[in-house]
Amino acid sequence: MLAKILPTNEGTIDRALRVIVGLGALSVVFVGPQTNWGWLGLIPLATGLIGSCPIYSVFGISTCPMKK
């Protein structure tokens, strides 16, 4: 059921980059300029951990390797 709501549409490299970018942006909240804009890092972090991007679903994009 969850696969219908949140289909996996991110490849391994895409997911890893999202987690890294999300953690980097989130660190701005605690280290450095300590601005609240860093909370936006939760978006790429969550989509990277879940493996599904709603924007990709809307446009029919998938970075997952093709199934044989």
C-alpha positions in Angstrom: 0.0 0.0 0.0 2.8 2.4 0.9 4.4 1.7 -2.5 1.4 3.2 -4.2 1.5 6.3 -2.2 5.3 6.7 -2.2 6.8 4.8 -5.1 10.5 4.4 -5.1 11.8 6.7 -7.8 15.3 7.7 -6.5 18.5 5.8 -7.4 21.3 5.1 -4.9 23.5 8.0 -5.9 20.5 10.4 -5.9 19.5 9.2 -2.4 23.0 9.6 -1.0 23.4 13.1 -2.4 20.0 14.1 -0.9 21.0 12.8 2.5 24.3 14.6 2.4 22.8 17.9 1.2 20.0 17.6 3.8 22.4 17.0 6.6 24.7 19.9 5.4 21.8 22.3 5.2 20.4 21.1 8.6 23.8 21.7 10.2 23.5 25.4 9.4 20.8 25.6 12.1 23.3 24.4 14.8 26.7 25.4 13.5 27.9 28.4 11.5 25.4 31.3 10.9 22.7 29.5 12.9 19.9 30.6 10.7 16.4 29.0 10.5 16.8 28.5 6.7 18.7 25.3 7.5 15.4 23.6 8.5 14.7 23.3 4.8 17.4 20.6 4.8 14.7 18.3 6.3 13.1 18.0 2.8 16.0 16.4 0.9 16.9 14.4 4.0 13.4 12.9 4.3 13.1 12.2 0.6 16.6 10.7 0.5 15.8 8.4 3.5 12.4 7.4 2.1 13.6 7.0 -1.5 10.6 8.7 -3.0 10.4 12.3 -4.3 6.9 13.7 -4.9 8.2 16.1 -7.5 9.6 13.2 -9.5 6.3 11.4 -9.3 4.4 14.4 -10.7 6.8 14.7 -13.7 7.2 11.0 -14.2 11.0 11.1 -13.5 12.9 8.2 -12.0 16.6 7.8 -11.3 16.2 4.2 -10.3 18.0 1.7 -12.5 15.8 0.0 -15.0 14.3 -3.4 -14.1 15.2 -6.3 -16.3 
